[in-house]
Every structure is written in C-alpha cells, then in structure tokens.
Amino acid sequence: MTFRFDNTWARDLPGTFLRLAPDAAPAPELVFLNRPLAADLGLDADDLAAQGAAWFSGAALPPGADPVALAYAGHQFGGFSPVLGDGRAHLLGEHLAPDGRRYDLQLKGSGKTPFSRGGDGKAVLGPMLREALVSEAMAALGVPTTRALAVATTGEGIWRDSGRQPGAVLARIAASHIRVGSFQFLSARGETDKLQALTTYTLARHYPDAPAAETPALALFDAAAARQCRLIAQWMGLGFLHGVMNTDNMALSGETIDYGPCAFLDAFDPDTVFSSIDRQGRYSWANQPRILLWNLARLAEALLPLIDPNGDTAVAAANDRLDRVAALYRSEWLAVMRAKLGLAGEDATDGALIDELLAAMQGADWTLTFRRLAGAAAGDTAALRPLFPDFTLMQGWLPRWQARLAPDAAARMLAVNPAVIPRNHRVEEALTAATGGDMAPFDALLQALREPFVEREAYMLPPPSGFGPYVTFCGT
C-alpha cells in the first residue's frame, strides 16, 4: 500500500499556505527508513525503500501529493515576527492510515520558499538524523511526538559554519503542523473569518470529542492547554530540553515538534541550557513550564477576536483560563513525579518531597538517579551513592521517601524510568560516523533507544570527562 492522501489543509484553509513544489534533489539516496512507523501507517516498507530516495528528497512526488509551504507567525525568543512560515519545508499532504487517523507528511530541508528569509532552504545530514534519533526515543518513551519516516541525502554539498556537509531531507510524520503561530499569523493580519475557520478545523481534526461549547475558541484553548501541560510535564520528568520553545514550535496537537537544539540532561542542573543562541537561559530546563504558560498566553491573545466581540470581556475570559494553567500543569507534574518515585497514592506533602529531591540531586545524573532509586526502594543505596557529589541531603531525604512508597514501588519505577536515553555523547558519535558514511553506530543507538527500559550498559553511561559543556544548534 502506498500513500492515501486527502489534503484538507490545502482544500479548506485558503490564505494559510503557498502552493509550490520542493527542490528536485540531483542525486538522492535513502539513508534511513523507519519500517516500524511505515507499518503503523499501513504503508509497504519495501515499496517505500524502492521509491523513497525520490519521494523523500523532493526529486519526485508520491501520487496524490499536493505540496504547500505553510504560513505562520511566531514569537522567537520573545520577539514577535508576523510572518515566519515554512522556510525550508513542504507539506506534501495528509495520509490516511487504515484506522482512519490522519497524518501530515512533510519534507524538511526541501528547498527555498518565499518564507526562507534569506536562508538557503536546505538541511544537512547530521541534524536530520538527529531528529530521527530523538523523536524515535520520545515515541518509545510514550511522549507525543512527530516522527521521522525517512531521511534521504540529496547529492548536494551544503555549506554551514563547520564546512561543507552532505545535504539531506527529513520526511516527517505529524498529527498536524498546526502551531500557535498559525493562529498568530491570521490574528496579526486581522483575518477573523480565516481565524474562525482554522479554529473549527483544529477542533475537528484534533479534538472531535471536546464538549460542545458556546465559545469554540475557549474550548480549543482548554483542550490545547491540557495537552500541552501533560506534554511539558513529561519532558521535565525525562530531563528533556526542547531548546527553542518559540510559539511557532508549539503544536496544537500536543506533540513535540522541531528537534533542533534539543538534548537530555546528564548531570542535573535546573538552569541547564544547550542551545547555542539561548544566551539568557530563556529555554532552560527549569523555565520550560513558565514558557508553556507564556506561549499559551500568546495563543489566548490570538483567539481574542473569537472569544467575544467586546475586547474587555474577551480579555477577562482569556485571563480566567490562563489563571487555571499553573494548577493544571502542577497536577500533571506531580503525577509524572509520583510515578517516577513509586509513591503510593497522593499526599499533600508530595510537592515538598519532590522539591527536596531536586535540591539534593544537583550534579547527579538525572536518568541514572531515578533508575537506581528503584534499588533504593528496597533499601539498597550502594549503586545510588556514587552518582552524587555529596550524599548528605539524600541521606536525610531517603527515609521520608521510603515511607511513601507503594508496595511494588521498585517494579513500578523500573517500568517508567528509562535505562537508555539519547545520551548527548552517543548521539554525537553516531551523527559524526553517519556524516562520514558509516551508519552502524546510528543503527545500534537507534535500536537501544527503541527499547529504553532494557539495560544496555554502553548506552547508559554518562559522558566521559571532558565531553561538556554540550552545545546544540538549530541546523540552519
């Protein structure tokens, strides 16, 4: 079976895209195909392997594709840009899976568009394979995410700061590419009718079971806020930093989208920043819940014309919804951490217990600490102690935690705390080898990431001394 396209965005949302084809890759080669994902989508992986070099590089279009570049706006590091859009991406269409679910198929790195803003519209192999690795890890960990269906090299040499690199295109699958910035684009232009159409479309596509509401815009905000609170709580529990939580990178579907300067914590420091351009720490690990609220405030602003024709009434209603977000996020965060710590039920002191743990964990490896706490749940702290520069605070914390444990805490904890994450040094090793033509380290790491609760010591170890500080880049 090949793609079954039904391109509702291009059909139903005029004024939110430009119709244009991707650049034709001169000498495409398929270097990665996500066969498990293809099966989930009801696609024939062997057929994709035969056609994928052309289809996933822009050299040819799969039957039924209707390529467009999407328009959106966004706040980038707090500054508003009224027009951003797909500057190096083309949405080929919406594939219908056998179960009726709808998925966007987008090419990333597929050439210049009118939204390129001086960029070359291209991508290079390392960052595209990085998105494949990290998104597959997130999927295996149960985090809502876009996923990489394929990566193809184009046969071009692309110049970046580090020199000439192999050009590549990522084929990305997403529940949709509707972003907060999609709403900001229409709101900034005063196109209220199109804003209403996008709201109706988003509710139908992502929240068909949302309760009927007198004000659909508020129903959309409530549903999107709930999913985003759950998503960011999951990120935080895994020690994941998105790195560039601009409003154009917040998807209304509740999926993680755009894996540019992202990374996972090694040694815990709440102020950790990985992005090379985040010099003020705006998108640090600790700031992600605050940016969640900030971004949702921008969504509420964009929806004001649909909330009420009276501006003061609309603002009051939006602020009422925003006032609920902190408590909603706190509830999701506590649920994540109670599971990670194997706690029995709920207790009013759990928040303080978690905060005390984070204070004691400064400098300890995030992932290994939670994994080894499973042993400590049975009283064995031998494997836990070496992770801590100073175990004094933990020594006082452990008895209070053990008093709150569920009877089967150790088993519960091993089921939710991964042994394997995309360790930054392992990711860099795999990408360096792949850029040089050796995919074996990439394939081995990918296999480990797809089974994150299976202990493979080589992929569990923290980085060697001298590896950090780790810096990531957006890829453009």
N, C-alpha and C positions, 0 to 999 in steps of 0.2 A: 504494500500500500504506500502511495506517495501522499503528498500534502493535499488536504481538503481545505481549500481557502474559502472563507466567507468574510469579506473585508468591510465590516460595518463602519469602521472609523472613516475610511475613505468615502464611504457611501453616505453616512449620516451626519458627519460633523464638518461641513464645508467651512473654510476660513480658519481651520486649525492645522493645516498642513500645506505643503507644496509637493506636487506630483513630479518626481524626477527619478531617474534610474541611477543605480550605483555605478562607479567607475568599473570598467572591464579590466580585470586583472590580466596582465600579459602572459604569465606562466604559472598558473595556480597549481598548488599541491595541497592535498588534505593531510594535515599532520595530527589531528585529533578528531575522533568521532565518539560521541557519547552514546554507546549502544544501549545501555540500560534506559536512558532517557528516551531514546528513539522508540524502544519497546513500549514505554509508558504512553507515548503519544500515538501508538498504533501505526508506526512507520516501519518500513522494511529497512533494517540497518544495512543489509548488503546492497540494496538499491541506492541508499544514501552514500555508501562507500564508493559506488561506481560513479554517481553523479555529483557528489559533494564538492569536489575540487572546483567545479564550475559554479554550482549553485551557491556555495558558501563563501565565495571570493568576489562575487559580482560579475564574473565572466559570462554567466548566463543566468536566466531567471527560471525558477521552477514553474511549471504550468499553473496558472491561476494567480500568480503573484501580481500585485498592483503597488509598486514601490512608491513610498512617500517619505518626506522628511517632516517630522512633527515640529510644530511651533509651540514654544512655551517661554515663559519669563522665569525670573528667579532671583532670590537674594543669595548672593555669593559672598560668604564671609561678612554678612550683614549689610552689604550694599546691593541695592536693587538695580537689576538690569531688565528693562521692559521687554527686550527681545533677546532670547538666547536660541533655543531650538536645536535640532539635531545638526550639529556642525560636522559630524563625521559618521553619521549613521543613517540607515534607510530601513524603514519598516516595510517588509515585503508583503505582509498580510497576516491574517488571523487563521490559524489552523484549528479545525475542529477534531478533537480526539474522539475515539469510539464511544466514550462515556458521555459525550456532548459538551465537555468542557472546552473552552475557547482559549487559545494561547497566541500571543503575538510571536512572530518570527522576525527578528531584527538583525541586520548586519551592522556591525560596529567596526569602524576603520575603513569604510567602503567608499570614501572619496568626498570631495568638497561639495558643499551645498551653499545656498545663499545665507545660511546661518553660521558659516565657518569662522567669521570674524577674524580673518587674516591667517587662520590655521591652514594646514595642508590637507585636512580631512582624512588623514591616514593614521594607522596604528602599526605598532611593531610587535614582533612575536612574543617577547617576554611578557608584557602586560596583558596580552590576550590569553596566554596560557595561565598567567597568574589568576585572572578572573575565573577561568575554568577550574583550577585547583580549589580556590577558596569558596566558590559558590557550590561546588560538589561537597566540600566539607560541611558547609552550612546545611545543605539539604540532608546529609546523613545525620546531622545533629538535631534535625527536626525544626530548623529555623526557616520560616517562609522566605523564599529567595528566588530571584531569577536564576536561570541555569544556562550553562554553555552546551549547546547541541554539537558544535563543531568549531574547529579553528583551522583556517586554511592560509597558507602563505601565498603571496601574490606574485612572486618573482621580481619584485621591485626592491631596491635598496632605499631605505628611508633614513634621513639624517636627523639625529637627536643630539643632545648635549654630549652623550657618551660616544658619538660617532655614527658610522653607517651601520644600520641594523636591518634584518630581513623584515619586509613589510608583511602584515598579516591582517586577517579579518576574523572577527568573532561572530558566530551565529548564535544569537541569544534568544532564549525562550522566556517569556514573561506572561503572567496573568494579564497584564496590560502595561503600557508605558504611560498611563495617566499619572501625572505628577501634581503636587501642589502648584508648581509653576505653570501647569496647563491652565489652571483656574486664574492665576495671577495675570497671565497673558491677556485673557479676554476681559478681565475686570479692569486692567490698566487702560485698555482701549475703549472702555465704556460699552462693550458689545453685550448688553444684558441678555438679549434673546439667545445668543450663542452660549453664553454662560449658563443659561437655563437648560439649553439642550445638552451641554456637557454634564450638568448635574443629573439630569434624567438618565442619560446614557450610563454614567458611572454607577448610579444606584441599580440600574437594571443589570449591568454587567457583573458587579462585584457584591452587591447587597440585595439580591432579589427577595430575600426573606426578611428584610428590615420592616419593622412595623409601619403600616401606613401612617403618614404624618400630615398634619395640616400645613407644615412648612418643610418641604422636601430638603431644602438646603441644610436645615438643622438636623434632619435625620441622617443626611450624608456626613455631616461633621461628627455626629455622635458615633456612627459606625466606624469611620476612619480613625477617630481618636482612640477608640477601644482597641483596634488592631495595632495601631502604632505604639500604644503603651505596652501591649503584650510583646511586640517585636523588640523594642528597645530594652525591655527587662530581660529578654532572652540574650541579647547582645551583651548586656552588662554581666550576666551570670557566667557567660563564657569568656569574659575578658576580651571581647572583640571591640575594636575601634574602627568605626567606618572611615573616619578621617576627613570626610568632606560632606557634612550633613547640611548642605545647601538645600533650599526649598525645591530646587529642580531635581534633587536626588531623594525626595520623599514620595514614594509611590502610594497612590490611593488604594491600591490592592492590599497594602500591608506587607509587601515583600521587600526584602533587602535588594537594593538596586545600585549599580555602578560601583564596582570594586576597583577603585583607583588606589589612593594612598591608604588602604586599609591594612590592618595587621592585628595579631593577637598579643596580649600581654605575655611576657616571660616573667621577670621579677615584678612584683606588684608595686606600682606607684600610681595613685589615683590621678596625678597630673600628667601622666604619660601622653605624649603626642608623637605620632610617627610621620605626619605629612610634612614635606619639606617647606611648604608655603604657610603652614599654620604657626606663625611665629609668636602669636599671642595666646596660644592654648585654647582657642575658641572651641575646638572639637576634641578636647582631651577626653579620656575615659570618664572622668567624673562629671564633665559638663554635658554629656550626651542627654541625660534626662531634662536638663534645662533647655537645651536646643530643641528637644522634642516639643516642649511647651511653646517655645518661641516660634517654631515652624507652624504649629497648629494655630497660633495667633494670626500668622500670615494667611493661612487658609480661611480662617474666620473673616478676616478683612476682605478677602476676595469675594466671599459669599454674601457680604452685607447687602448688596442690592437685591438679593433674592430672599433675604430673611424678612425684611419689612421695608415698605416704601418710605417710611418715616425713619430718618437716619438715627435719631436718638433711640428709638425703640429697637432698631436693628442692633445697635452697639450694645444696648443693655442685654439683649437676648444672647448675643455672642459672648459677652463677658461672663454671663451666668454659666454658659457651657465651659468656658475656659477655666472658671473657678473650680470646676469639678475634676480637671485633668490631673492635678497633682495627687489627689487622693486615689484616683483610678490607677495612675502609674505606681504609686506606693503599694497598692494592693497586689499588682502584678509582680513587682519586685520582691515583695515578701513571699509570694507563692513560689517564685523561682528559687529563692534562697532557702526556704524551708525544705524544698525538695532536695537541694544540693547538700543540705546539712542533715537530712534524715530525721527531721523533727516530727514529733507526734502531735498532730492536730495544730491548733493555733493558740497562741498565748500573747497577752498584751505586752510582754517583755521581749518578744522575739526581735523587734526592731533594734532594741538596745543590744541584744546579744549579737546580732549581725554586725552592728556598727563597731562593737568591741573587737570582733574578729578581724575586721578590716584594719583597725588600728594596729593590731598585733601582727598582721600579715605584711606590713611594709617591708619590701625587699625579698619576700619569699616568692617562690614560683607559684603563679596563680593556679595553673591547671594541676600540677602535682600536689599542691596543698590539699585541694578538695578530694583528689583521688586517694591520697594517703590518709585522709581523715576517716575513710571507711575502715581502715585498720584500727585507728584510734578509737572508733566507736566500740570496739571490743576490748579496749584498754591497752593496745599495743601502740606506743608512740615512737618506737625505735626508728621507723622509716620516715616519720614526720619531722623529727628534731633537726636533722641535717639541713633541711630547707630554710631554716630561719637563722638570720644573723644573730638574733637574740631571742631566746625561747622564753624569757621571763614572763611576758604578757600572756603568751599562750598557756603557760603553766597554770596561771590563775583562771584562764577562760575555760579550759577543758572540763573541769568538774561541773560548771554551770551548764555547759552544752550537753554533757553526758546525761544530766538529769532530765533533759527534754527529749531524749532520743526515743524513736519508735522501736518496738521490739525487734523488727527486722531491718534496722537502720542501715547496716553495712551493705546488705544486698540492694536496698533502695538506692543508696548513694552510688554504688558501682554502676547502676543502670542509668544514671543521669549525669554523672561526672565523667567526661571523656578521658581516655588514656592518651589519645592521639589528637592533636590539633595541627593546623598548618604552622608548625614552628618556623619562625622567620628565616633562620639559617638554612633549614631544609628546603624551604621554598626557593631561596636564592640559589642554592646549589642546583636544584632541578631546573630552574629557568636558565641559568648560565650554561648548563650542559645542553639543554634543548636549543638554545640560540646557536650553539656550536654544532648542532646536528645530531646530538645524542639524546634520544627520548627515553632511554632506560630509567634514569633517575626520576623523571617525571612520572612515568608509568608506575614505578614502585611506590612513590609517595602517594599517588592518586589511589592506589589500592588500599594503602593504610588509612587514608582519610575517609574512604568509603566504609570502613569498619572501625569507627572511632572508639568503641568500647573494648576492642581487642588489644591487649597489651603487646606492643612490639617495642622493645627497649630502645632500639636505634632511633625510633621516631618519637620517643617520649622524653629524651634527654634535653635539658635546657641548652642554650647555645654555649659554645666554648668561650673561654675568657678571651677578651679582645674582639669579639664579634660586634658589640654595640659601640655607640648608640645606633639603633636601627633607624633608617630614614627611607621613606617611600615617596613615590612621585605619581602624578596623575596620568602620565603616559602621553600627554600631548606635547 
